[in-house]
Amino acid sequence: MNIRLGIDVCGLATDVWLPEEPATTVLVRTPYGTPGLWPEAAAYASAGFAVALQDVRGRFRSDGGFVAGADETADGHATVDWVAGRPWSNGRVVLCGTGYEAYAAWCASGHPAVAGVVSRQPWPPGDASPPVDGELWWRTEHGTGRIGHPGLTPLATAVTELPLDDEELAARWPVDIRPWPPRATDTATPVGRVEQAVAACRAPSLHLGSWYCRSVPATLRHAALAAEATCHVGGWVSPLTHELAEECAIDVPVEPDPSTLTLRWLTGTLHRCRTLWLGSGDWRDGSPVTTAAPVRTLLTGDPGVLTADPERPYPSLPHSADLGRLTDLPGALVSSVPGPLSYHGAAVCLVSGRSEAASQLVATLVHETPAGVRTVLTDGATSVPCGPWAVEIGCRPVAVDLPRGHRLRLEITTSRHPRHPRPPAPATLTVDGIVLRAPTPEER
């Protein structure tokens, strides 16, 4: 096996691991720099595959300018053409990647030489309301310029006095994050492009997602759209998921590494769909996309009053942080139910009440251990009008299996900033009723 670094493919720098005889090629097109992928490339090469790692246009060693989502279809097809025509290739190409790499893979998946796609935690997530902190991190450290800027976000945040969702932030930020603040329309075109590509692709695909990543709804949508999909959704933590805080409440389960699952799928030894159930840490066979469980009421909450204040919004914490009680801040309405408790899919919170001005509600579901450690499982938000209202807050899907002694907490707030927008105006919200419903399997 020979390695050649920096080959020019249509102006795009490409590293290749050459097999001793023609073989299927694993192709990763990345904006993150290729060196971090070399260990995986060596593992694929040892298993008998050719490997090609390429800097996408405008990133690191490749020519041009990088515009997120813009050039991956044309460049991807040209690269697959080049790979499939090499004497060391058998004409079959498997496209792989995490985050933006998965987007680049799907953009090239219509090429006739594509024999498979591996998509992990795909970009763009397609949020109806993108979390400001997550989007700021992506645009700062990965989504703009020629090179990455790892670690720049917390440094830049520490020296700015502007709120993260302030329109003036972009003018003072050290890299170009425009348009700002983020909106779902910013990525509407690439979201539509990748979903069309997934639906049109006839090659088999492996979908790897994490319940702790905001991209999990996209992972599940893609697995449902794909023609021949194998889907594993676990609890993986990686730099492209979120950074762990010291007070991290996540007990990362012992589970197969995504790279191991990818290699097993490539070599034909991974066929089952599997799902990690948070709380118990159990892996169960079956697709995480659908469930036949009936929708049941998990808990009901007491009435109460919430205060919306744009100047002092209820804050969000890192996804992995311990959620202790916040003091001297606008309040939360908290309800809880003890385990054992299981649900699988998208929970819906039904809330009724009235407001003196248009505002919003956020529902956050939290796993609380017997020791009092709390970890966000999922959340969702919706707007409420002035006057009386009855709304449904749809939360991101998740698989939850809480043992006896653990609790499921539902927290209703008027904000979770910067994950969710701050309230639009001061308001008092009177909440009359709270009901949480979710697909719930029979107790085992």
C-alpha positions as a LaTeX table, in Angstrom:
\begin{tabular}{lrrr}
\hline
Residue & $x$ (\AA) & $y$ (\AA) & $z$ (\AA) \\
\hline
Met1 & 0.00 & 0.00 & 0.00 \\
Asn2 & 1.54 & 3.31 & $-1.16$ \\
Ile3 & 0.54 & 6.77 & 0.06 \\
Arg4 & 0.63 & 9.85 & $-2.14$ \\
Leu5 & $-0.15$ & 13.24 & $-0.63$ \\
Gly6 & $-1.35$ & 16.40 & $-2.31$ \\
Ile7 & $-2.25$ & 15.07 & $-5.77$ \\
Asp8 & $-3.95$ & 17.80 & $-7.84$ \\
Val9 & $-7.44$ & 16.70 & $-8.91$ \\
Cys10 & $-9.12$ & 19.58 & $-10.77$ \\
Gly11 & $-7.32$ & 22.05 & $-8.48$ \\
Leu12 & $-8.31$ & 20.09 & $-5.37$ \\
Ala13 & $-5.57$ & 18.65 & $-3.17$ \\
Thr14 & $-6.08$ & 14.91 & $-2.65$ \\
Asp15 & $-4.26$ & 12.32 & $-0.55$ \\
Val16 & $-4.52$ & 8.72 & $-1.76$ \\
Trp17 & $-3.71$ & 5.32 & $-0.29$ \\
Leu18 & $-3.00$ & 3.06 & $-3.28$ \\
Pro19 & $-3.87$ & $-0.65$ & $-3.17$ \\
Glu20 & $-1.70$ & $-3.41$ & $-4.57$ \\
Glu21 & $-4.47$ & $-4.32$ & $-7.01$ \\
Pro22 & $-7.63$ & $-2.51$ & $-8.23$ \\
Ala23 & $-10.06$ & $-2.00$ & $-5.34$ \\
Thr24 & $-13.16$ & $-0.10$ & $-4.23$ \\
Thr25 & $-12.23$ & 3.44 & $-3.17$ \\
Val26 & $-13.39$ & 5.17 & 0.02 \\
Leu27 & $-13.65$ & 8.90 & $-0.79$ \\
Val28 & $-13.93$ & 11.66 & 1.83 \\
Arg29 & $-14.15$ & 15.28 & 0.72 \\
Thr30 & $-13.54$ & 17.48 & 3.77 \\
Pro31 & $-13.38$ & 21.14 & 4.85 \\
Tyr32 & $-11.68$ & 20.14 & 8.12 \\
Gly33 & $-8.24$ & 19.21 & 6.77 \\
Thr34 & $-7.15$ & 15.70 & 5.82 \\
Pro35 & $-4.51$ & 14.88 & 8.50 \\
Gly36 & $-7.15$ & 14.14 & 11.12 \\
Leu37 & $-8.55$ & 11.45 & 8.81 \\
Trp38 & $-5.27$ & 9.64 & 8.18 \\
Pro39 & $-5.73$ & 7.03 & 10.97 \\
Glu40 & $-9.14$ & 6.03 & 9.55 \\
Ala41 & $-7.70$ & 5.99 & 6.04 \\
Ala42 & $-4.96$ & 3.62 & 7.18 \\
Ala43 & $-7.58$ & 1.30 & 8.72 \\
Tyr44 & $-9.63$ & 1.24 & 5.49 \\
Ala45 & $-6.48$ & 0.65 & 3.45 \\
Ser46 & $-5.48$ & $-2.25$ & 5.71 \\
Ala47 & $-8.89$ & $-3.78$ & 5.01 \\
Gly48 & $-8.16$ & $-3.76$ & 1.27 \\
Phe49 & $-9.73$ & $-0.47$ & 0.13 \\
Ala50 & $-8.17$ & 2.35 & $-1.82$ \\
Val51 & $-8.69$ & 5.66 & $-0.01$ \\
Ala52 & $-8.89$ & 9.25 & $-1.28$ \\
Leu53 & $-9.06$ & 12.23 & 1.09 \\
Gln54 & $-9.64$ & 15.63 & $-0.50$ \\
Asp55 & $-9.72$ & 19.21 & 0.74 \\
Val56 & $-12.90$ & 20.77 & $-0.67$ \\
Arg57 & $-12.64$ & 23.89 & $-2.81$ \\
Gly58 & $-11.15$ & 26.87 & $-1.01$ \\
Arg59 & $-10.09$ & 24.94 & 2.09 \\
Phe60 & $-6.51$ & 24.26 & 3.21 \\
Arg61 & $-4.47$ & 23.19 & 0.12 \\
Ser62 & $-7.25$ & 23.36 & $-2.53$ \\
Asp63 & $-7.70$ & 26.20 & $-5.01$ \\
Gly64 & $-10.61$ & 28.65 & $-5.07$ \\
Gly65 & $-12.81$ & 30.16 & $-2.39$ \\
Phe66 & $-14.93$ & 28.22 & 0.09 \\
Val67 & $-18.67$ & 28.96 & 0.16 \\
Ala68 & $-20.49$ & 26.49 & 2.36 \\
Gly69 & $-22.84$ & 24.33 & 0.29 \\
Ala70 & $-21.97$ & 25.87 & $-3.07$ \\
Asp71 & $-19.61$ & 23.68 & $-5.10$ \\
Glu72 & $-19.88$ & 20.12 & $-3.87$ \\
Thr73 & $-22.04$ & 18.64 & $-6.64$ \\
Ala74 & $-19.78$ & 19.65 & $-9.54$ \\
Asp75 & $-16.53$ & 19.09 & $-7.65$ \\
Gly76 & $-17.77$ & 15.81 & $-6.20$ \\
His77 & $-18.78$ & 14.40 & $-9.59$ \\
Ala78 & $-15.45$ & 15.47 & $-11.12$ \\
Thr79 & $-13.55$ & 13.78 & $-8.29$ \\
Val80 & $-15.56$ & 10.55 & $-8.58$ \\
Asp81 & $-14.87$ & 10.59 & $-12.34$ \\
Trp82 & $-11.14$ & 10.90 & $-11.62$ \\
Val83 & $-11.10$ & 8.19 & $-8.93$ \\
Ala84 & $-13.16$ & 5.68 & $-10.94$ \\
Gly85 & $-10.82$ & 6.09 & $-13.91$ \\
Arg86 & $-7.56$ & 5.37 & $-12.06$ \\
Pro87 & $-5.81$ & 2.05 & $-12.76$ \\
Trp88 & $-5.82$ & 1.27 & $-9.00$ \\
Ser89 & $-9.65$ & 1.61 & $-8.88$ \\
Asn90 & $-12.15$ & $-1.12$ & $-9.72$ \\
Gly91 & $-14.62$ & 1.61 & $-10.72$ \\
Arg92 & $-16.61$ & 1.52 & $-7.45$ \\
Val93 & $-16.57$ & 4.47 & $-5.04$ \\
Val94 & $-18.01$ & 4.70 & $-1.51$ \\
Leu95 & $-18.57$ & 8.26 & $-0.29$ \\
Cys96 & $-18.04$ & 8.86 & 3.46 \\
Gly97 & $-18.04$ & 11.72 & 5.91 \\
Thr98 & $-19.06$ & 13.49 & 9.12 \\
Gly99 & $-20.86$ & 16.83 & 9.24 \\
Tyr100 & $-20.13$ & 18.86 & 6.10 \\
Glu101 & $-18.28$ & 15.85 & 4.65 \\
Ala102 & $-21.61$ & 13.97 & 4.65 \\
Tyr103 & $-23.23$ & 16.85 & 2.75 \\
Ala104 & $-20.43$ & 16.73 & 0.17 \\
Ala105 & $-20.91$ & 12.96 & $-0.10$ \\
Trp106 & $-24.64$ & 13.20 & $-0.80$ \\
Cys107 & $-24.05$ & 15.93 & $-3.40$ \\
Ala108 & $-21.92$ & 13.45 & $-5.40$ \\
Ser109 & $-24.12$ & 10.40 & $-4.75$ \\
Gly110 & $-25.89$ & 10.59 & $-8.12$ \\
His111 & $-22.72$ & 9.55 & $-9.97$ \\
Pro112 & $-23.07$ & 6.06 & $-11.52$ \\
Ala113 & $-19.79$ & 4.88 & $-9.97$ \\
Val114 & $-21.09$ & 5.44 & $-6.42$ \\
Ala115 & $-21.55$ & 2.07 & $-4.70$ \\
Gly116 & $-22.46$ & 3.35 & $-1.23$ \\
Val117 & $-22.68$ & 6.33 & 1.13 \\
Val118 & $-21.71$ & 6.62 & 4.80 \\
Ser119 & $-23.26$ & 9.67 & 6.45 \\
Arg120 & $-22.48$ & 10.64 & 10.06 \\
Gln121 & $-24.17$ & 13.58 & 11.84 \\
Pro122 & $-24.89$ & 15.38 & 8.55 \\
Trp123 & $-24.78$ & 19.10 & 7.75 \\
Pro124 & $-26.91$ & 21.16 & 7.57 \\
Pro125 & $-29.10$ & 20.14 & 10.51 \\
Gly126 & $-32.09$ & 22.00 & 9.06 \\
Asp127 & $-33.26$ & 23.61 & 12.32 \\
Ala128 & $-36.48$ & 25.61 & 12.19 \\
Ser129 & $-34.74$ & 28.01 & 14.57 \\
Pro130 & $-30.95$ & 27.44 & 14.50 \\
Pro131 & $-29.32$ & 27.66 & 17.95 \\
Val132 & $-27.23$ & 30.81 & 18.00 \\
Asp133 & $-24.36$ & 29.32 & 19.98 \\
Gly134 & $-24.08$ & 26.19 & 17.83 \\
Glu135 & $-24.28$ & 28.15 & 14.58 \\
Leu136 & $-21.72$ & 30.67 & 15.82 \\
Trp137 & $-19.33$ & 27.81 & 16.63 \\
Trp138 & $-19.78$ & 26.22 & 13.18 \\
Arg139 & $-19.31$ & 29.44 & 11.22 \\
Thr140 & $-16.35$ & 30.57 & 13.32 \\
Glu141 & $-14.36$ & 27.35 & 13.51 \\
His142 & $-15.34$ & 25.47 & 10.34 \\
Gly143 & $-17.69$ & 27.33 & 8.02 \\
Thr144 & $-15.65$ & 30.22 & 6.66 \\
Gly145 & $-12.22$ & 31.01 & 5.23 \\
Arg146 & $-9.40$ & 28.79 & 3.99 \\
Ile147 & $-8.44$ & 27.16 & 7.28 \\
Gly148 & $-10.25$ & 26.11 & 10.45 \\
His149 & $-10.10$ & 28.18 & 13.61 \\
Pro150 & $-10.34$ & 25.63 & 16.43 \\
Gly151 & $-10.86$ & 27.23 & 19.82 \\
Leu152 & $-11.55$ & 30.73 & 18.43 \\
Thr153 & $-15.22$ & 30.86 & 19.49 \\
Pro154 & $-14.71$ & 30.98 & 23.28 \\
Leu155 & $-11.81$ & 33.44 & 22.89 \\
Ala156 & $-13.84$ & 35.81 & 20.72 \\
Thr157 & $-16.92$ & 35.46 & 22.94 \\
Ala158 & $-14.89$ & 36.39 & 26.00 \\
Val159 & $-13.87$ & 39.79 & 24.59 \\
Thr160 & $-17.17$ & 40.91 & 23.06 \\
Glu161 & $-19.82$ & 42.69 & 25.09 \\
Leu162 & $-22.55$ & 42.22 & 22.50 \\
Pro163 & $-25.22$ & 39.53 & 22.87 \\
Leu164 & $-24.58$ & 36.62 & 20.52 \\
Asp165 & $-27.78$ & 37.29 & 18.56 \\
Asp166 & $-27.06$ & 41.01 & 18.03 \\
Glu167 & $-26.93$ & 42.02 & 14.35 \\
Glu168 & $-23.83$ & 44.16 & 15.09 \\
Leu169 & $-21.87$ & 41.12 & 16.27 \\
Ala170 & $-20.90$ & 40.18 & 12.70 \\
Ala171 & $-19.10$ & 43.51 & 12.19 \\
Arg172 & $-16.92$ & 42.95 & 15.28 \\
Trp173 & $-16.33$ & 39.21 & 14.97 \\
Pro174 & $-12.81$ & 38.07 & 13.90 \\
Val175 & $-14.10$ & 35.98 & 10.96 \\
Asp176 & $-16.99$ & 36.48 & 8.55 \\
Ile177 & $-20.18$ & 34.95 & 10.03 \\
Arg178 & $-22.70$ & 36.81 & 7.85 \\
Pro179 & $-25.66$ & 36.67 & 7.49 \\
Trp180 & $-26.23$ & 37.11 & 11.21 \\
Pro181 & $-28.16$ & 36.23 & 13.35 \\
Pro182 & $-28.84$ & 32.78 & 11.86 \\
Arg183 & $-32.15$ & 31.80 & 10.31 \\
Ala184 & $-33.45$ & 28.57 & 8.81 \\
Thr185 & $-33.55$ & 30.27 & 5.39 \\
Asp186 & $-29.73$ & 30.56 & 5.45 \\
Thr187 & $-29.39$ & 26.83 & 4.74 \\
Ala188 & $-32.73$ & 26.15 & 3.03 \\
Thr189 & $-31.08$ & 25.55 & $-0.36$ \\
Pro190 & $-28.49$ & 22.98 & 0.82 \\
Val191 & $-31.12$ & 21.26 & 3.00 \\
Gly192 & $-33.35$ & 20.79 & $-0.05$ \\
Arg193 & $-30.41$ & 19.74 & $-2.22$ \\
Val194 & $-29.22$ & 17.01 & 0.15 \\
Glu195 & $-32.70$ & 15.61 & 0.78 \\
Gln196 & $-33.32$ & 15.35 & $-2.97$ \\
Ala197 & $-29.97$ & 13.60 & $-3.38$ \\
Val198 & $-30.74$ & 11.11 & $-0.58$ \\
Ala199 & $-34.14$ & 10.27 & $-2.05$ \\
Ala200 & $-32.68$ & 9.81 & $-5.55$ \\
Cys201 & $-29.70$ & 7.68 & $-4.50$ \\
Arg202 & $-30.12$ & 3.95 & $-5.25$ \\
Ala203 & $-26.88$ & 2.85 & $-3.57$ \\
Pro204 & $-26.98$ & 1.38 & $-0.03$ \\
Ser205 & $-26.20$ & 3.80 & 2.77 \\
Leu206 & $-25.13$ & 3.82 & 6.42 \\
His207 & $-26.53$ & 6.58 & 8.64 \\
Leu208 & $-24.76$ & 7.29 & 11.95 \\
Gly209 & $-26.29$ & 9.79 & 14.36 \\
Ser210 & $-26.02$ & 10.88 & 17.99 \\
Trp211 & $-28.92$ & 11.79 & 20.24 \\
Tyr212 & $-26.66$ & 14.50 & 21.68 \\
Cys213 & $-26.22$ & 16.23 & 18.30 \\
Arg214 & $-28.63$ & 18.77 & 16.81 \\
Ser215 & $-28.34$ & 16.92 & 13.47 \\
Val216 & $-30.19$ & 13.81 & 14.66 \\
Pro217 & $-33.52$ & 14.82 & 13.01 \\
Ala218 & $-31.64$ & 15.11 & 9.69 \\
Thr219 & $-30.04$ & 11.70 & 10.26 \\
Leu220 & $-33.48$ & 10.15 & 10.80 \\
Arg221 & $-35.03$ & 11.97 & 7.82 \\
His222 & $-32.24$ & 10.78 & 5.53 \\
Ala223 & $-32.52$ & 7.19 & 6.76 \\
Ala224 & $-36.26$ & 7.28 & 6.07 \\
Leu225 & $-35.73$ & 8.72 & 2.58 \\
Ala226 & $-32.90$ & 6.41 & 1.53 \\
Ala227 & $-33.58$ & 3.33 & $-0.61$ \\
Glu228 & $-31.43$ & 0.83 & 1.29 \\
Ala229 & $-30.51$ & 2.28 & 4.67 \\
Thr230 & $-28.78$ & 0.91 & 7.73 \\
Cys231 & $-29.11$ & 3.31 & 10.68 \\
His232 & $-27.34$ & 3.43 & 14.05 \\
Val233 & $-28.12$ & 6.27 & 16.46 \\
Gly234 & $-26.00$ & 6.35 & 19.60 \\
Gly235 & $-24.62$ & 8.82 & 22.12 \\
Trp236 & $-21.31$ & 9.67 & 20.53 \\
Val237 & $-19.51$ & 12.76 & 21.69 \\
Ser238 & $-17.08$ & 14.40 & 19.29 \\
Pro239 & $-15.77$ & 17.88 & 18.45 \\
Leu240 & $-18.49$ & 18.09 & 15.80 \\
Thr241 & $-21.18$ & 17.33 & 18.42 \\
His242 & $-20.32$ & 19.62 & 21.32 \\
Glu243 & $-17.53$ & 20.27 & 23.75 \\
Leu244 & $-17.81$ & 18.55 & 27.11 \\
Ala245 & $-17.81$ & 20.77 & 30.17 \\
Glu246 & $-16.07$ & 19.77 & 33.39 \\
Glu247 & $-19.46$ & 19.31 & 35.02 \\
Cys248 & $-20.53$ & 17.01 & 32.18 \\
Ala249 & $-23.44$ & 14.86 & 33.25 \\
Ile250 & $-23.22$ & 12.49 & 30.29 \\
Asp251 & $-22.07$ & 9.02 & 31.19 \\
Val252 & $-20.85$ & 8.11 & 27.70 \\
Pro253 & $-21.87$ & 4.48 & 27.18 \\
Val254 & $-19.47$ & 1.78 & 26.09 \\
Glu255 & $-20.39$ & 1.30 & 22.47 \\
Pro256 & $-18.84$ & 0.61 & 19.05 \\
Asp257 & $-16.85$ & 3.52 & 17.66 \\
Pro258 & $-18.46$ & 5.00 & 14.51 \\
Ser259 & $-15.27$ & 4.28 & 12.56 \\
Thr260 & $-15.53$ & 0.63 & 13.59 \\
Leu261 & $-19.17$ & 0.51 & 12.49 \\
Thr262 & $-18.21$ & 2.10 & 9.18 \\
Leu263 & $-15.48$ & $-0.46$ & 8.55 \\
Arg264 & $-17.84$ & $-3.31$ & 9.43 \\
Trp265 & $-20.44$ & $-1.93$ & 7.03 \\
Leu266 & $-17.85$ & $-1.52$ & 4.27 \\
Thr267 & $-16.72$ & $-5.13$ & 4.69 \\
Gly268 & $-20.29$ & $-6.45$ & 4.69 \\
Thr269 & $-20.53$ & $-7.50$ & 8.34 \\
Leu270 & $-22.93$ & $-4.79$ & 9.57 \\
His271 & $-26.54$ & $-5.16$ & 8.43 \\
Arg272 & $-28.78$ & $-4.44$ & 11.42 \\
Cys273 & $-30.26$ & $-1.09$ & 12.41 \\
Arg274 & $-29.66$ & $-0.35$ & 16.09 \\
Thr275 & $-30.61$ & 2.33 & 18.63 \\
Leu276 & $-29.03$ & 3.44 & 21.91 \\
Trp277 & $-31.59$ & 4.11 & 24.66 \\
Leu278 & $-30.42$ & 6.98 & 26.86 \\
Gly279 & $-30.64$ & 6.41 & 30.59 \\
Ser280 & $-30.18$ & 2.65 & 30.59 \\
Gly281 & $-27.37$ & 2.72 & 28.01 \\
Asp282 & $-28.86$ & $-0.32$ & 26.25 \\
Trp283 & $-28.45$ & $-0.91$ & 22.53 \\
Arg284 & $-31.53$ & $-2.46$ & 20.91 \\
Asp285 & $-32.03$ & $-3.90$ & 17.46 \\
Gly286 & $-34.44$ & $-2.09$ & 15.19 \\
Ser287 & $-34.64$ & 1.12 & 13.26 \\
Pro288 & $-34.65$ & 4.41 & 15.20 \\
Val289 & $-36.75$ & 5.92 & 12.41 \\
Thr290 & $-40.15$ & 4.43 & 13.18 \\
Thr291 & $-41.94$ & 3.00 & 16.18 \\
Ala292 & $-45.28$ & 1.25 & 16.49 \\
Ala293 & $-45.70$ & 2.28 & 20.14 \\
Pro294 & $-48.95$ & 4.08 & 21.02 \\
Val295 & $-48.77$ & 7.73 & 22.03 \\
Arg296 & $-49.39$ & 8.08 & 25.75 \\
Thr297 & $-49.36$ & 10.82 & 28.37 \\
Leu298 & $-46.08$ & 10.82 & 30.28 \\
Leu299 & $-46.88$ & 13.60 & 32.73 \\
Thr300 & $-49.09$ & 16.59 & 33.44 \\
Gly301 & $-47.82$ & 19.84 & 34.92 \\
Asp302 & $-49.29$ & 22.33 & 37.36 \\
Pro303 & $-50.50$ & 25.80 & 36.29 \\
Gly304 & $-48.19$ & 28.72 & 36.88 \\
Val305 & $-46.93$ & 32.11 & 35.72 \\
Leu306 & $-43.84$ & 32.83 & 33.60 \\
Thr307 & $-42.15$ & 36.17 & 32.98 \\
Ala308 & $-40.59$ & 36.91 & 29.59 \\
Asp309 & $-37.78$ & 39.47 & 29.68 \\
Pro310 & $-35.64$ & 40.08 & 26.55 \\
Glu311 & $-32.98$ & 41.75 & 28.72 \\
Arg312 & $-32.65$ & 38.80 & 31.11 \\
Pro313 & $-33.61$ & 35.66 & 29.16 \\
Tyr314 & $-33.55$ & 32.26 & 30.80 \\
Pro315 & $-30.17$ & 30.86 & 29.72 \\
Ser316 & $-29.19$ & 27.64 & 28.04 \\
Leu317 & $-26.15$ & 25.71 & 29.16 \\
Pro318 & $-23.83$ & 23.41 & 27.18 \\
His319 & $-25.75$ & 20.31 & 26.19 \\
Ser320 & $-23.54$ & 18.21 & 28.42 \\
Ala321 & $-23.58$ & 20.53 & 31.44 \\
Asp322 & $-25.17$ & 19.72 & 34.76 \\
Leu323 & $-28.46$ & 21.63 & 34.94 \\
Gly324 & $-28.55$ & 22.87 & 38.50 \\
Arg325 & $-31.22$ & 25.30 & 39.68 \\
Leu326 & $-30.69$ & 28.81 & 38.29 \\
Thr327 & $-31.28$ & 31.60 & 40.78 \\
Asp328 & $-32.18$ & 35.28 & 40.39 \\
Leu329 & $-33.51$ & 34.66 & 36.87 \\
Pro330 & $-36.93$ & 34.45 & 35.22 \\
Gly331 & $-38.46$ & 31.19 & 36.42 \\
Ala332 & $-39.25$ & 27.82 & 34.97 \\
Leu333 & $-42.29$ & 25.62 & 35.44 \\
Val334 & $-40.92$ & 22.21 & 36.39 \\
Ser335 & $-42.77$ & 18.89 & 36.38 \\
Ser336 & $-41.28$ & 15.42 & 36.72 \\
Val337 & $-42.17$ & 11.74 & 36.67 \\
Pro338 & $-40.18$ & 8.85 & 38.18 \\
Gly339 & $-38.79$ & 5.86 & 36.33 \\
Pro340 & $-38.96$ & 3.24 & 35.14 \\
Leu341 & $-40.07$ & 5.09 & 32.02 \\
Ser342 & $-39.44$ & 4.60 & 28.30 \\
Tyr343 & $-40.32$ & 6.48 & 25.17 \\
His344 & $-38.99$ & 6.45 & 21.62 \\
Gly345 & $-39.53$ & 9.21 & 19.10 \\
Ala346 & $-40.70$ & 12.81 & 19.22 \\
Ala347 & $-42.40$ & 13.96 & 22.41 \\
Val348 & $-45.04$ & 16.69 & 22.16 \\
Cys349 & $-45.83$ & 19.11 & 24.96 \\
Leu350 & $-49.35$ & 20.55 & 24.95 \\
Val351 & $-49.54$ & 23.89 & 26.74 \\
Ser352 & $-52.50$ & 26.23 & 27.14 \\
Gly353 & $-52.71$ & 29.68 & 28.70 \\
Arg354 & $-52.74$ & 33.38 & 27.90 \\
Ser355 & $-50.21$ & 36.14 & 27.45 \\
Glu356 & $-50.24$ & 39.91 & 27.62 \\
Ala357 & $-47.93$ & 40.11 & 24.56 \\
Ala358 & $-46.63$ & 37.82 & 21.82 \\
Ser359 & $-43.89$ & 35.61 & 23.21 \\
Gln360 & $-42.48$ & 32.08 & 23.01 \\
Leu361 & $-42.30$ & 28.89 & 25.03 \\
Val362 & $-39.47$ & 26.37 & 25.28 \\
Ala363 & $-39.93$ & 22.80 & 26.51 \\
Thr364 & $-36.78$ & 21.06 & 27.74 \\
Leu365 & $-36.70$ & 17.39 & 28.75 \\
Val366 & $-34.05$ & 16.49 & 31.29 \\
His367 & $-32.75$ & 13.19 & 32.67 \\
Glu368 & $-32.17$ & 13.40 & 36.42 \\
Thr369 & $-30.17$ & 10.69 & 38.16 \\
Pro370 & $-30.69$ & 9.60 & 41.80 \\
Ala371 & $-27.62$ & 11.71 & 42.66 \\
Gly372 & $-29.35$ & 14.81 & 41.24 \\
Val373 & $-27.18$ & 15.09 & 38.11 \\
Arg374 & $-29.22$ & 16.47 & 35.23 \\
Thr375 & $-28.62$ & 16.18 & 31.48 \\
Val376 & $-30.66$ & 17.65 & 28.62 \\
Leu377 & $-32.26$ & 14.91 & 26.52 \\
Thr378 & $-34.13$ & 17.02 & 23.98 \\
Asp379 & $-36.02$ & 20.28 & 23.58 \\
Gly380 & $-38.34$ & 22.27 & 21.34 \\
Ala381 & $-39.83$ & 25.76 & 21.06 \\
Thr382 & $-42.85$ & 27.55 & 19.65 \\
Ser383 & $-44.31$ & 31.06 & 19.49 \\
Val384 & $-47.42$ & 32.11 & 21.38 \\
Pro385 & $-49.68$ & 35.07 & 20.45 \\
Cys386 & $-51.03$ & 37.85 & 22.63 \\
Gly387 & $-54.20$ & 36.68 & 24.35 \\
Pro388 & $-55.35$ & 33.10 & 24.94 \\
Trp389 & $-53.59$ & 30.19 & 23.21 \\
Ala390 & $-53.19$ & 26.43 & 23.11 \\
Val391 & $-49.96$ & 25.27 & 21.47 \\
Glu392 & $-48.00$ & 22.11 & 20.75 \\
Ile393 & $-44.24$ & 22.14 & 21.32 \\
Gly394 & $-42.60$ & 19.40 & 19.27 \\
Cys395 & $-39.30$ & 18.16 & 20.68 \\
Arg396 & $-36.46$ & 16.56 & 18.72 \\
Pro397 & $-36.75$ & 12.75 & 18.67 \\
Val398 & $-34.86$ & 10.67 & 21.20 \\
Ala399 & $-34.95$ & 7.17 & 22.71 \\
Val400 & $-35.24$ & 7.27 & 26.52 \\
Asp401 & $-35.17$ & 4.36 & 28.96 \\
Leu402 & $-34.90$ & 5.65 & 32.53 \\
Pro403 & $-34.39$ & 3.04 & 35.28 \\
Arg404 & $-36.14$ & 3.02 & 38.63 \\
Gly405 & $-34.91$ & 5.88 & 40.82 \\
His406 & $-34.25$ & 8.18 & 37.85 \\
Arg407 & $-36.66$ & 10.93 & 36.84 \\
Leu408 & $-37.79$ & 12.65 & 33.64 \\
Arg409 & $-38.09$ & 16.42 & 34.15 \\
Leu410 & $-40.06$ & 18.76 & 31.92 \\
Glu411 & $-39.01$ & 22.40 & 32.17 \\
Ile412 & $-41.19$ & 25.10 & 30.55 \\
Thr413 & $-39.50$ & 28.49 & 30.09 \\
Thr414 & $-39.92$ & 31.58 & 27.94 \\
Ser415 & $-36.38$ & 31.24 & 26.61 \\
Arg416 & $-33.24$ & 29.09 & 26.56 \\
His417 & $-30.83$ & 31.65 & 25.23 \\
Pro418 & $-28.64$ & 31.39 & 23.18 \\
Arg419 & $-29.85$ & 27.92 & 22.13 \\
His420 & $-33.29$ & 29.46 & 21.49 \\
Pro421 & $-34.06$ & 33.12 & 20.72 \\
Arg422 & $-34.67$ & 35.59 & 23.53 \\
Pro423 & $-38.33$ & 36.65 & 24.06 \\
Pro424 & $-39.41$ & 39.35 & 21.57 \\
Ala425 & $-40.91$ & 41.64 & 24.25 \\
Pro426 & $-41.58$ & 41.79 & 27.98 \\
Ala427 & $-44.65$ & 39.74 & 28.88 \\
Thr428 & $-46.36$ & 37.79 & 31.63 \\
Leu429 & $-47.57$ & 34.34 & 30.55 \\
Thr430 & $-50.22$ & 32.56 & 32.59 \\
Val431 & $-50.03$ & 28.81 & 31.97 \\
Asp432 & $-53.24$ & 26.91 & 32.66 \\
Gly433 & $-52.30$ & 23.39 & 31.59 \\
Ile434 & $-49.27$ & 21.26 & 30.62 \\
Val435 & $-49.40$ & 17.75 & 29.15 \\
Leu436 & $-46.42$ & 15.78 & 27.79 \\
Arg437 & $-47.16$ & 12.96 & 25.35 \\
Ala438 & $-44.82$ & 10.58 & 23.49 \\
Pro439 & $-44.71$ & 7.17 & 21.75 \\
Thr440 & $-44.30$ & 4.79 & 24.70 \\
Pro441 & $-43.54$ & 1.07 & 24.36 \\
Glu442 & $-44.89$ & $-1.48$ & 26.79 \\
Glu443 & $-42.76$ & $-1.83$ & 29.92 \\
Arg444 & $-40.26$ & $-4.63$ & 29.53 \\
\hline
\end{tabular}
